[in-house]
Amino acid sequence: MEKKYVKLQTSIPGPKSQELLERRNQYVPKAISNNIQSFVKKAQGAIVEDVDGNIYIDFAGAIGTLNVGHSHPRVVRALQEQASQFIHTGFNVMMYESYIKLAERLCKLAPGNFAKQAAFFNSGAEAVENAVKIARKYTKRQGIISFTRGFHGRTLMTMTMTSKVKPYKFGFGPFAPEVYKAPYPYVYRRPDGMSEEQYSKMIIEQFEQFLVSEVAPETIAAVVMEPVQGEGGFIVPDIAFVQRVREICSQYGILFVADEIQTGFARTGKYFAIEHFGVEPDLITISKSMGAGVPISGVIGRTEIMDAAEVGEIGGTYSGSPLGCRAALTVLDIIESENLNDRAEELGNRVVEKMKILAERFDCIGDVRGLGAMCAMEIVKDKQLKTPDKETVGKIVKAAGERGLLLLSAGIFSNVIRILMPLTITDEQLEEGLKILEESMESVFAIDPAL
Protein backbone atom coordinates (compact mmCIF):
# COMPACT_ATOMS: atom_id res chain seq x y z
CA MET A 1 0.00 0.00 0.00
CA GLU A 2 1.34 3.40 -1.01
CA LYS A 3 1.10 5.62 2.02
CA LYS A 4 0.03 9.23 1.66
CA TYR A 5 0.51 10.39 5.23
CA VAL A 6 2.98 8.05 6.92
CA LYS A 7 6.56 8.69 5.86
CA LEU A 8 9.43 6.80 7.48
CA GLN A 9 12.87 8.31 6.84
CA THR A 10 14.70 6.03 9.27
CA SER A 11 14.15 2.88 11.26
CA ILE A 12 12.28 3.36 14.55
CA PRO A 13 13.92 4.71 16.64
CA GLY A 14 16.01 6.93 14.38
CA PRO A 15 19.50 8.22 15.25
CA LYS A 16 18.32 11.38 17.00
CA SER A 17 15.78 9.43 19.02
CA GLN A 18 18.44 6.87 19.93
CA GLU A 19 20.66 9.63 21.26
CA LEU A 20 17.79 11.04 23.31
CA LEU A 21 16.94 7.54 24.55
CA GLU A 22 20.40 7.20 26.05
CA ARG A 23 19.91 10.45 27.97
CA ARG A 24 16.37 9.42 28.90
CA ASN A 25 17.62 6.12 30.35
CA GLN A 26 20.31 7.92 32.32
CA TYR A 27 18.12 10.62 33.88
CA VAL A 28 14.52 9.31 33.84
CA PRO A 29 13.47 6.23 35.86
CA LYS A 30 12.37 3.12 33.98
CA ALA A 31 9.05 3.22 35.89
CA ILE A 32 7.95 5.98 33.51
CA SER A 33 6.82 3.81 30.61
CA ASN A 34 7.07 4.68 26.91
CA ASN A 35 4.87 3.15 24.23
CA ILE A 36 7.13 3.96 21.28
CA GLN A 37 10.88 4.52 21.38
CA SER A 38 10.83 7.86 19.61
CA PHE A 39 10.59 11.58 20.40
CA VAL A 40 8.05 13.98 18.96
CA LYS A 41 9.08 17.14 17.11
CA LYS A 42 5.67 18.45 16.12
CA ALA A 43 2.08 17.26 15.75
CA GLN A 44 -1.08 18.50 14.06
CA GLY A 45 -4.50 16.86 13.99
CA ALA A 46 -3.92 13.11 13.79
CA ILE A 47 -0.36 13.40 12.40
CA VAL A 48 2.82 13.27 14.49
CA GLU A 49 6.39 13.91 13.32
CA ASP A 50 9.39 12.74 15.32
CA VAL A 51 12.84 14.31 15.65
CA ASP A 52 14.19 12.13 12.83
CA GLY A 53 11.54 13.29 10.35
CA ASN A 54 9.40 10.14 10.59
CA ILE A 55 5.68 10.88 10.25
CA TYR A 56 3.04 8.79 12.05
CA ILE A 57 -0.74 8.47 12.16
CA ASP A 58 -1.98 8.70 15.74
CA PHE A 59 -4.47 6.08 16.95
CA ALA A 60 -3.50 6.68 20.60
CA GLY A 61 -4.45 10.32 21.10
CA ALA A 62 -2.21 10.64 24.19
CA ILE A 63 -4.37 7.92 25.82
CA GLY A 64 -7.65 9.60 24.90
CA THR A 65 -6.55 13.16 25.62
CA LEU A 66 -6.80 14.60 22.11
CA ASN A 67 -10.35 14.24 20.87
CA VAL A 68 -9.97 17.57 19.03
CA GLY A 69 -6.54 16.53 17.73
CA HIS A 70 -3.00 17.72 18.24
CA SER A 71 -2.44 21.48 18.35
CA HIS A 72 -5.87 22.45 17.03
CA PRO A 73 -5.38 25.99 15.64
CA ARG A 74 -8.21 27.39 17.75
CA VAL A 75 -6.77 25.91 20.93
CA VAL A 76 -3.31 27.25 20.07
CA ARG A 77 -4.70 30.75 19.49
CA ALA A 78 -6.66 30.66 22.75
CA LEU A 79 -3.56 29.60 24.71
CA GLN A 80 -1.39 32.24 23.07
CA GLU A 81 -3.93 34.92 23.86
CA GLN A 82 -4.28 33.77 27.46
CA ALA A 83 -0.52 33.55 27.99
CA SER A 84 -0.12 37.11 26.71
CA GLN A 85 -2.66 38.36 29.28
CA PHE A 86 -1.72 36.35 32.39
CA ILE A 87 -0.62 32.77 32.98
CA HIS A 88 -1.63 32.15 36.57
CA THR A 89 -3.00 33.89 39.62
CA GLY A 90 -4.42 30.95 41.54
CA PHE A 91 -8.22 30.97 41.49
CA ASN A 92 -8.19 30.96 45.27
CA VAL A 93 -6.09 34.17 45.24
CA MET A 94 -7.62 36.17 42.40
CA MET A 95 -10.43 34.77 40.28
CA TYR A 96 -10.79 34.88 36.49
CA GLU A 97 -13.85 34.79 34.27
CA SER A 98 -12.84 31.73 32.20
CA TYR A 99 -13.25 29.50 35.27
CA ILE A 100 -16.81 30.75 35.74
CA LYS A 101 -17.63 30.43 32.03
CA LEU A 102 -16.36 26.85 31.94
CA ALA A 103 -18.26 25.85 35.07
CA GLU A 104 -21.45 27.36 33.66
CA ARG A 105 -21.16 25.62 30.30
CA LEU A 106 -20.35 22.23 31.75
CA CYS A 107 -23.18 22.42 34.28
CA LYS A 108 -25.60 23.15 31.45
CA LEU A 109 -24.23 20.29 29.30
CA ALA A 110 -24.15 17.65 32.04
CA PRO A 111 -27.21 15.37 32.26
CA GLY A 112 -29.82 16.09 34.92
CA ASN A 113 -32.53 18.71 35.20
CA PHE A 114 -31.32 20.08 38.53
CA ALA A 115 -29.01 22.79 39.81
CA LYS A 116 -25.31 21.94 39.39
CA GLN A 117 -21.90 23.32 40.25
CA ALA A 118 -18.41 22.47 39.01
CA ALA A 119 -14.95 22.58 40.57
CA PHE A 120 -11.69 22.22 38.65
CA PHE A 121 -8.43 20.43 39.39
CA ASN A 122 -5.33 19.19 37.52
CA SER A 123 -5.58 15.50 36.63
CA GLY A 124 -8.10 12.72 36.32
CA ALA A 125 -6.90 11.04 39.50
CA GLU A 126 -7.24 14.34 41.34
CA ALA A 127 -10.81 14.71 40.07
CA VAL A 128 -11.70 11.24 41.38
CA GLU A 129 -9.97 11.96 44.72
CA ASN A 130 -12.05 15.11 45.11
CA ALA A 131 -15.27 13.36 44.10
CA VAL A 132 -14.58 10.91 46.94
CA LYS A 133 -13.91 13.77 49.37
CA ILE A 134 -17.09 15.59 48.36
CA ALA A 135 -19.18 12.40 48.56
CA ARG A 136 -17.87 11.58 52.02
CA LYS A 137 -18.45 15.12 53.23
CA TYR A 138 -22.02 15.19 51.93
CA THR A 139 -23.14 11.72 53.02
CA LYS A 140 -21.09 11.58 56.23
CA ARG A 141 -20.15 8.01 55.21
CA GLN A 142 -16.74 6.55 54.41
CA GLY A 143 -17.26 3.55 52.08
CA ILE A 144 -16.49 3.74 48.35
CA ILE A 145 -17.45 1.11 45.77
CA SER A 146 -15.62 0.80 42.47
CA PHE A 147 -15.74 -2.11 40.03
CA THR A 148 -13.56 -5.00 38.93
CA ARG A 149 -11.29 -4.08 35.99
CA GLY A 150 -11.90 -0.37 36.65
CA PHE A 151 -9.14 2.22 36.41
CA HIS A 152 -9.31 5.52 38.29
CA GLY A 153 -5.71 6.70 38.68
CA ARG A 154 -2.35 6.17 40.39
CA THR A 155 -2.67 8.16 43.64
CA LEU A 156 -3.21 6.29 46.90
CA MET A 157 -7.02 6.46 46.81
CA THR A 158 -7.44 5.99 43.07
CA MET A 159 -4.81 3.24 42.97
CA THR A 160 -6.82 1.47 45.65
CA MET A 161 -9.97 1.84 43.53
CA THR A 162 -8.15 0.50 40.46
CA SER A 163 -8.21 -3.25 39.73
CA LYS A 164 -5.14 -4.06 37.66
CA VAL A 165 -2.41 -5.09 40.12
CA LYS A 166 0.57 -4.95 37.76
CA PRO A 167 1.86 -2.41 36.96
CA TYR A 168 -0.38 -0.07 38.98
CA LYS A 169 -0.48 -1.53 42.50
CA PHE A 170 2.16 -4.21 42.96
CA GLY A 171 4.49 -3.30 45.85
CA PHE A 172 2.81 0.04 46.56
CA GLY A 173 0.60 -0.95 49.50
CA PRO A 174 -0.86 -0.63 52.04
CA PHE A 175 -3.87 0.85 50.33
CA ALA A 176 -6.63 3.21 51.42
CA PRO A 177 -9.30 1.67 53.69
CA GLU A 178 -13.04 1.42 53.07
CA VAL A 179 -12.79 0.75 49.32
CA TYR A 180 -14.76 -2.19 47.90
CA LYS A 181 -14.87 -3.67 44.39
CA ALA A 182 -18.14 -4.90 42.96
CA PRO A 183 -18.71 -7.08 39.84
CA TYR A 184 -19.00 -5.33 36.47
CA PRO A 185 -20.45 -6.96 33.33
CA TYR A 186 -18.07 -8.44 30.75
CA VAL A 187 -20.40 -9.89 28.12
CA TYR A 188 -17.65 -11.48 26.04
CA ARG A 189 -16.50 -13.56 29.03
CA ARG A 190 -19.93 -14.63 30.27
CA PRO A 191 -20.38 -18.34 31.08
CA ASP A 192 -20.86 -20.66 28.11
CA GLY A 193 -24.48 -21.23 27.16
CA MET A 194 -25.71 -18.13 28.98
CA SER A 195 -27.60 -15.50 26.99
CA GLU A 196 -26.71 -11.82 27.35
CA GLU A 197 -30.03 -11.21 29.09
CA GLN A 198 -29.42 -14.03 31.58
CA TYR A 199 -25.90 -12.77 32.18
CA SER A 200 -27.11 -9.25 32.83
CA LYS A 201 -29.60 -10.53 35.36
CA MET A 202 -26.88 -12.58 37.08
CA ILE A 203 -24.50 -9.61 37.40
CA ILE A 204 -27.27 -7.42 38.79
CA GLU A 205 -28.07 -10.11 41.34
CA GLN A 206 -24.39 -10.33 42.24
CA PHE A 207 -24.27 -6.58 42.84
CA GLU A 208 -27.35 -6.78 45.05
CA GLN A 209 -25.81 -9.67 47.01
CA PHE A 210 -22.55 -7.73 47.28
CA LEU A 211 -24.40 -5.15 49.38
CA VAL A 212 -25.35 -7.92 51.77
CA SER A 213 -22.30 -10.17 51.85
CA GLU A 214 -19.47 -7.64 51.50
CA VAL A 215 -20.61 -4.25 52.82
CA ALA A 216 -23.74 -2.59 54.20
CA PRO A 217 -25.15 -0.01 51.77
CA GLU A 218 -25.81 2.39 54.66
CA THR A 219 -22.03 2.79 55.06
CA ILE A 220 -21.33 3.63 51.41
CA ALA A 221 -20.78 7.23 50.35
CA ALA A 222 -20.47 6.65 46.61
CA VAL A 223 -20.39 4.14 43.78
CA VAL A 224 -17.83 5.20 41.17
CA MET A 225 -18.42 3.73 37.70
CA GLU A 226 -16.78 4.18 34.32
CA PRO A 227 -19.68 4.20 31.80
CA VAL A 228 -17.26 2.33 29.53
CA GLN A 229 -14.22 0.79 31.18
CA GLY A 230 -11.12 2.28 29.57
CA GLU A 231 -7.91 0.67 30.79
CA GLY A 232 -10.07 -2.33 31.72
CA GLY A 233 -10.49 -3.12 28.02
CA PHE A 234 -13.17 -0.83 26.54
CA ILE A 235 -15.89 -2.90 28.13
CA VAL A 236 -19.42 -1.57 27.60
CA PRO A 237 -21.99 -2.52 30.26
CA ASP A 238 -25.62 -3.16 29.37
CA ILE A 239 -28.18 -0.47 30.11
CA ALA A 240 -30.12 -2.60 32.60
CA PHE A 241 -27.06 -3.00 34.82
CA VAL A 242 -26.21 0.71 34.90
CA GLN A 243 -29.80 1.70 35.56
CA ARG A 244 -30.19 -0.86 38.35
CA VAL A 245 -27.02 0.37 40.06
CA ARG A 246 -28.42 3.90 39.87
CA GLU A 247 -31.71 2.71 41.41
CA ILE A 248 -29.91 1.01 44.27
CA CYS A 249 -27.83 4.12 44.89
CA SER A 250 -30.98 6.24 45.08
CA GLN A 251 -32.65 3.70 47.38
CA TYR A 252 -29.84 3.81 49.95
CA GLY A 253 -28.72 7.42 49.66
CA ILE A 254 -25.48 6.45 47.90
CA LEU A 255 -24.04 8.93 45.41
CA PHE A 256 -23.65 7.66 41.84
CA VAL A 257 -20.40 8.97 40.36
CA ALA A 258 -19.75 8.65 36.61
CA ASP A 259 -16.00 8.58 35.91
CA GLU A 260 -15.88 10.22 32.47
CA ILE A 261 -12.12 10.85 32.44
CA GLN A 262 -11.60 8.84 29.21
CA THR A 263 -15.18 8.63 27.94
CA GLY A 264 -16.10 12.32 28.02
CA PHE A 265 -15.98 15.17 25.52
CA ALA A 266 -17.52 13.45 22.48
CA ARG A 267 -15.47 10.24 22.52
CA THR A 268 -18.55 8.00 22.56
CA GLY A 269 -20.74 10.24 20.42
CA LYS A 270 -22.09 12.29 23.32
CA TYR A 271 -20.56 14.88 25.61
CA PHE A 272 -20.78 12.32 28.42
CA ALA A 273 -20.96 8.55 27.86
CA ILE A 274 -23.44 8.13 30.72
CA GLU A 275 -26.04 9.79 28.48
CA HIS A 276 -26.23 6.54 26.50
CA PHE A 277 -27.64 4.80 29.57
CA GLY A 278 -30.45 7.17 30.53
CA VAL A 279 -28.90 7.79 33.95
CA GLU A 280 -28.33 11.09 35.76
CA PRO A 281 -25.23 10.91 37.98
CA ASP A 282 -24.90 12.83 41.22
CA LEU A 283 -21.26 13.61 40.37
CA ILE A 284 -19.25 13.41 37.14
CA THR A 285 -15.45 13.39 36.98
CA ILE A 286 -13.80 14.79 33.84
CA SER A 287 -10.31 15.34 32.43
CA LYS A 288 -8.17 14.06 29.50
CA SER A 289 -9.71 15.51 26.29
CA MET A 290 -11.24 18.32 28.32
CA GLY A 291 -8.09 20.42 27.83
CA ALA A 292 -6.75 19.19 24.46
CA GLY A 293 -3.45 18.35 26.15
CA VAL A 294 -3.41 21.12 28.77
CA PRO A 295 -3.71 19.60 32.27
CA ILE A 296 -7.15 20.26 33.73
CA SER A 297 -9.83 18.14 35.36
CA GLY A 298 -13.05 18.66 37.21
CA VAL A 299 -16.03 17.43 39.17
CA ILE A 300 -19.56 18.40 38.14
CA GLY A 301 -22.41 17.65 40.50
CA ARG A 302 -25.64 18.52 42.20
CA THR A 303 -25.36 21.90 43.91
CA GLU A 304 -26.32 20.64 47.35
CA ILE A 305 -23.61 17.97 47.14
CA MET A 306 -20.88 20.19 45.73
CA ASP A 307 -21.64 22.83 48.37
CA ALA A 308 -21.27 20.38 51.26
CA ALA A 309 -17.55 21.08 51.65
CA GLU A 310 -16.59 24.22 53.55
CA VAL A 311 -14.39 27.09 52.35
CA GLY A 312 -10.84 25.91 51.59
CA GLU A 313 -11.59 22.20 51.87
CA ILE A 314 -11.14 21.47 48.17
CA GLY A 315 -8.97 23.14 45.55
CA GLY A 316 -5.24 23.47 44.90
CA THR A 317 -2.50 25.78 43.69
CA TYR A 318 -2.94 25.08 39.98
CA SER A 319 -6.51 23.76 40.05
CA GLY A 320 -8.49 25.03 37.08
CA SER A 321 -5.59 27.06 35.71
CA PRO A 322 -6.33 29.95 33.29
CA LEU A 323 -4.63 28.05 30.45
CA GLY A 324 -6.63 24.91 31.22
CA CYS A 325 -9.93 26.80 31.39
CA ARG A 326 -9.31 28.60 28.09
CA ALA A 327 -8.33 25.33 26.41
CA ALA A 328 -11.44 23.56 27.75
CA LEU A 329 -13.77 26.35 26.62
CA THR A 330 -12.24 26.15 23.15
CA VAL A 331 -12.62 22.35 23.12
CA LEU A 332 -16.35 22.76 23.79
CA ASP A 333 -16.56 25.29 20.93
CA ILE A 334 -14.80 22.87 18.58
CA ILE A 335 -16.99 19.90 19.54
CA GLU A 336 -20.07 21.97 18.76
CA SER A 337 -18.89 23.73 15.59
CA GLU A 338 -17.26 20.65 14.05
CA ASN A 339 -20.07 18.27 15.10
CA LEU A 340 -17.63 15.92 16.81
CA ASN A 341 -20.34 13.93 18.58
CA ASP A 342 -21.75 12.93 15.19
CA ARG A 343 -18.23 12.42 13.87
CA ALA A 344 -17.45 10.03 16.73
CA GLU A 345 -20.41 7.85 15.78
CA GLU A 346 -19.31 7.81 12.15
CA LEU A 347 -15.68 7.00 12.98
CA GLY A 348 -16.70 4.30 15.43
CA ASN A 349 -18.89 2.60 12.84
CA ARG A 350 -16.02 2.56 10.35
CA VAL A 351 -13.52 1.20 12.86
CA VAL A 352 -15.86 -1.55 14.09
CA GLU A 353 -16.71 -2.49 10.51
CA LYS A 354 -12.99 -2.85 9.71
CA MET A 355 -12.33 -4.81 12.90
CA LYS A 356 -15.10 -7.25 12.01
CA ILE A 357 -13.49 -7.79 8.61
CA LEU A 358 -10.16 -8.40 10.35
CA ALA A 359 -11.88 -10.88 12.68
CA GLU A 360 -12.82 -12.95 9.63
CA ARG A 361 -9.16 -13.06 8.58
CA PHE A 362 -7.48 -13.51 11.95
CA ASP A 363 -8.58 -16.24 14.36
CA CYS A 364 -6.90 -14.40 17.22
CA ILE A 365 -9.64 -11.74 17.35
CA GLY A 366 -12.10 -13.02 19.92
CA ASP A 367 -14.28 -9.94 20.30
CA VAL A 368 -14.93 -6.56 18.69
CA ARG A 369 -16.68 -3.96 20.81
CA GLY A 370 -17.07 -0.28 21.51
CA LEU A 371 -19.29 2.75 21.96
CA GLY A 372 -18.98 5.61 19.51
CA ALA A 373 -15.32 6.12 18.65
CA MET A 374 -14.14 4.16 21.69
CA CYS A 375 -13.43 0.87 19.91
CA ALA A 376 -11.39 -2.22 20.67
CA MET A 377 -10.72 -5.81 19.71
CA GLU A 378 -9.72 -8.53 22.16
CA ILE A 379 -6.91 -10.87 21.15
CA VAL A 380 -6.99 -14.49 22.33
CA LYS A 381 -4.98 -17.66 21.77
CA ASP A 382 -8.07 -19.83 21.44
CA LYS A 383 -11.56 -18.59 20.54
CA GLN A 384 -13.26 -21.38 22.44
CA LEU A 385 -11.23 -21.05 25.64
CA LYS A 386 -10.83 -17.25 25.20
CA THR A 387 -7.30 -17.47 26.56
CA PRO A 388 -5.83 -13.92 26.70
CA ASP A 389 -2.90 -13.33 24.36
CA LYS A 390 -0.86 -10.45 25.76
CA GLU A 391 2.25 -11.42 23.80
CA THR A 392 0.58 -11.12 20.39
CA VAL A 393 -0.89 -7.73 21.28
CA GLY A 394 2.58 -6.52 22.21
CA LYS A 395 3.92 -7.71 18.86
CA ILE A 396 1.09 -6.02 16.94
CA VAL A 397 1.55 -2.71 18.77
CA LYS A 398 5.31 -2.84 18.14
CA ALA A 399 4.84 -3.73 14.46
CA ALA A 400 2.37 -0.88 14.06
CA GLY A 401 4.82 1.60 15.57
CA GLU A 402 7.56 0.43 13.22
CA ARG A 403 5.17 1.08 10.33
CA GLY A 404 4.17 4.55 11.46
CA LEU A 405 1.01 3.94 13.50
CA LEU A 406 0.74 4.93 17.16
CA LEU A 407 -1.32 2.24 18.86
CA LEU A 408 -2.21 1.26 22.45
CA SER A 409 -3.11 -1.89 24.32
CA ALA A 410 -5.52 -2.19 27.24
CA GLY A 411 -7.37 -4.76 29.34
CA ILE A 412 -6.85 -6.45 32.67
CA PHE A 413 -4.84 -9.10 30.77
CA SER A 414 -3.20 -6.52 28.43
CA ASN A 415 -4.71 -8.41 25.49
CA VAL A 416 -6.92 -5.69 24.00
CA ILE A 417 -6.05 -3.31 21.15
CA ARG A 418 -7.85 0.00 21.68
CA ILE A 419 -8.38 2.80 19.20
CA LEU A 420 -8.39 6.42 20.41
CA MET A 421 -7.71 8.40 17.26
CA PRO A 422 -8.46 12.15 17.34
CA LEU A 423 -12.04 12.78 16.25
CA THR A 424 -10.67 15.36 13.82
CA ILE A 425 -8.88 12.66 11.81
CA THR A 426 -9.70 12.71 8.10
CA ASP A 427 -11.33 9.77 6.35
CA GLU A 428 -8.14 9.18 4.36
CA GLN A 429 -5.95 9.20 7.46
CA LEU A 430 -8.31 6.79 9.21
CA GLU A 431 -8.27 4.35 6.29
CA GLU A 432 -4.49 4.51 6.04
CA GLY A 433 -4.15 3.87 9.77
CA LEU A 434 -6.53 0.91 9.63
CA LYS A 435 -4.59 -0.50 6.69
CA ILE A 436 -1.35 -0.24 8.67
CA LEU A 437 -3.06 -2.06 11.55
CA GLU A 438 -3.97 -4.85 9.13
CA GLU A 439 -0.43 -4.94 7.69
CA SER A 440 0.97 -5.12 11.21
CA MET A 441 -1.19 -8.14 12.01
CA GLU A 442 -0.18 -9.78 8.73
CA SER A 443 3.47 -9.31 9.63
CA VAL A 444 3.02 -10.80 13.11
CA PHE A 445 1.29 -13.89 11.71
CA ALA A 446 3.41 -14.02 8.53
CA ILE A 447 0.34 -13.87 6.32
CA ASP A 448 0.61 -12.99 2.65
CA PRO A 449 -1.36 -9.73 2.11
CA ALA A 450 -2.79 -11.20 -1.10
CA LEU A 451 -4.59 -13.93 0.84
C-alpha positions, -999 to 999 in steps of 0.1 A, spaced: 0 0 0 13 34 -10 11 56 20 0 92 17 5 104 52 30 80 69 66 87 59 94 68 75 129 83 68 147 60 93 142 29 113 123 34 146 139 47 166 160 69 144 195 82 152 183 114 170 158 94 190 184 69 199 207 96 213 178 110 233 169 75 246 204 72 260 199 104 280 164 94 289 176 61 303 203 79 323 181 106 339 145 93 338 135 62 359 124 31 340 91 32 359 79 60 335 68 38 306 71 47 269 49 31 242 71 40 213 109 45 214 108 79 196 106 116 204 80 140 190 91 171 171 57 185 161 21 173 158 -11 185 141 -45 169 140 -39 131 138 -4 134 124 28 133 145 64 139 133 94 127 153 128 143 157 142 121 128 115 133 103 94 101 106 57 109 103 30 88 120 -7 85 122 -20 87 157 -45 61 170 -35 67 206 -44 103 211 -22 106 242 -44 79 258 -76 96 249 -66 132 256 -68 146 221 -104 142 209 -100 176 190 -65 165 177 -30 177 182 -24 215 184 -59 225 170 -54 260 156 -82 274 177 -68 259 209 -33 273 201 -47 308 195 -67 307 227 -36 296 247 -14 322 231 -39 349 239 -43 338 275 -5 336 280 -1 371 267 -27 384 293 -17 364 324 -6 328 330 -16 322 366 -30 339 396 -44 310 415 -82 310 415 -82 310 453 -61 342 452 -76 362 424 -104 348 403 -108 349 365 -139 348 343 -128 317 322 -132 295 353 -168 308 357 -176 304 320 -164 269 319 -183 259 351 -215 274 337 -212 256 303 -203 222 318 -232 224 343 -256 231 314 -242 203 293 -242 177 320 -272 154 323 -298 161 349 -325 187 352 -313 201 385 -290 228 398 -253 219 394 -219 233 403 -184 225 390 -149 226 406 -117 222 386 -84 204 394 -53 192 375 -56 155 366 -81 127 363 -69 110 395 -72 143 413 -108 147 401 -117 112 414 -100 120 447 -121 151 451 -153 134 441 -146 109 469 -139 138 494 -171 156 484 -192 124 486 -179 116 520 -185 151 532 -220 152 519 -231 117 530 -211 116 562 -202 80 552 -167 65 544 -173 35 521 -165 37 484 -174 11 458 -156 8 425 -157 -21 400 -136 -50 389 -113 -41 360 -119 -4 366 -91 22 364 -93 55 383 -57 67 387 -24 62 404 -27 82 436 -32 63 469 -70 65 468 -74 60 431 -48 32 430 -68 15 456 -100 18 435 -82 5 405 -82 -33 397 -51 -41 377 -24 -51 401 6 -50 378 19 -24 370 -4 -1 390 -5 -15 425 22 -42 430 45 -33 458 28 0 466 6 -10 495 -9 -6 520 -39 9 503 -66 32 514 -93 17 537 -130 14 531 -128 7 493 -148 -22 479 -149 -37 444 -181 -49 430 -187 -71 398 -190 -53 365 -204 -70 333 -181 -84 308 -204 -99 281 -176 -115 260 -165 -136 290 -199 -146 303 -204 -183 311 -209 -207 281 -245 -212 272 -257 -181 290 -276 -155 270 -267 -118 274 -300 -112 291 -294 -140 316 -259 -128 322 -271 -92 328 -296 -105 354 -269 -126 371 -245 -96 374 -273 -74 388 -281 -101 413 -244 -103 422 -243 -66 428 -274 -68 451 -258 -97 470 -225 -77 473 -244 -52 494 -253 -79 518 -223 -102 518 -195 -76 515 -206 -43 528 -237 -26 542 -252 0 518 -258 24 547 -220 28 551 -213 36 514 -208 72 504 -205 67 466 -204 41 438 -178 52 412 -184 37 377 -168 42 343 -197 42 318 -173 23 295 -142 8 312 -111 23 296 -79 7 308 -101 -23 317 -105 -31 280 -132 -8 265 -159 -29 281 -194 -16 276 -220 -25 303 -256 -32 294 -282 -5 301 -301 -26 326 -271 -30 348 -262 7 349 -298 17 356 -302 -9 383 -270 4 401 -284 39 399 -317 27 414 -299 10 443 -278 41 449 -310 62 451 -326 37 474 -298 38 500 -287 74 497 -255 65 479 -240 89 454 -237 77 418 -204 90 404 -197 87 366 -160 86 359 -159 102 325 -121 109 324 -116 88 292 -152 86 279 -161 123 280 -160 152 255 -175 134 225 -155 102 225 -186 80 226 -207 102 204 -221 123 233 -206 149 256 -208 123 284 -210 85 279 -234 81 307 -260 98 285 -262 65 265 -276 48 296 -304 72 305 -289 78 340 -283 111 358 -252 109 380 -249 128 412 -213 136 404 -193 134 371 -154 134 370 -138 148 338 -103 153 324 -82 141 295 -97 155 263 -112 183 283 -81 204 278 -68 192 245 -34 183 261 -34 211 288 -37 196 323 -72 203 337 -98 181 354 -131 187 372 -160 174 392 -196 184 381 -224 177 405 -256 185 422 -254 219 439 -263 206 474 -236 180 471 -209 202 457 -216 228 484 -213 204 513 -175 211 517 -166 242 536 -144 271 523 -108 259 516 -116 222 519 -111 215 482 -90 231 456 -52 235 449 -25 258 437 -29 251 400 -65 238 400 -85 250 371 -56 271 357 -63 300 333 -46 281 304 -66 249 312 -99 268 314 -93 286 281 -83 253 264 -114 236 277 -138 263 266 -122 262 231 -126 224 231 -163 228 238 -166 253 209 -148 229 186 -170 199 195 -201 220 188 -189 237 156 -173 207 140 -201 183 151 -176 159 168 -203 139 186 -217 129 152 -182 124 139 -174 100 167 -204 78 158 -193 78 121 -157 70 130 -167 43 154 -189 26 128 -160 26 104 -135 12 129 -159 -16 141 -167 -25 105 -130 -28 97 -123 -48 129 -151 -72 120 -135 -78 86 -102 -84 104 -119 -109 127 -128 -129 96 -92 -131 86 -75 -135 119 -86 -162 144 -69 -144 172 -96 -117 174 -121 -130 199 -143 -99 203 -149 -66 187 -167 -40 208 -171 -3 215 -193 27 220 -190 56 195 -153 61 186 -141 42 217 -134 9 199 -114 -22 207 -107 -58 197 -97 -85 222 -69 -109 212 -70 -145 223 -50 -177 218 -81 -198 214 -116 -186 205 -133 -214 224 -112 -210 256 -108 -173 252 -73 -175 266 -58 -139 267 -29 -133 244 -9 -105 258 22 -114 238 6 -111 204 -9 -77 213 26 -65 222 39 -77 189 11 -60 169 16 -27 188 53 -28 181 48 -37 145 24 -9 141 48 16 156 76 4 132 52 11 103 42 45 115 10 39 135 7 49 172 -13 22 189 -22 13 224 -31 -19 243 -55 -22 272 -74 -48 293 -69 -64 327 -48 -91 308 -32 -65 284 -47 -84 255 -69 -57 240 -60 -33 212 -78 0 217 -84 28 192 -84 64 204 -77 84 173 -85 122 173 -120 128 163 -107 154 138 -89 127 118 -97 127 81 -113 98 64 -81 92 44 -59 92 75 -83 68 92 -83 44 63 -45 45 60 -42 39 98 -65 9 96 -46 -5 67 -14 -2 87 -31 -21 116 -40 -48 91 -4 -49 77 10 -51 112 -12 -81 120 -2 -98 87 35 -93 96 30 -108 131 13 -139 117 34 -140 85 3 -139 63 6 -130 27 -14 -97 21 -28 -112 -11 -46 -139 8 
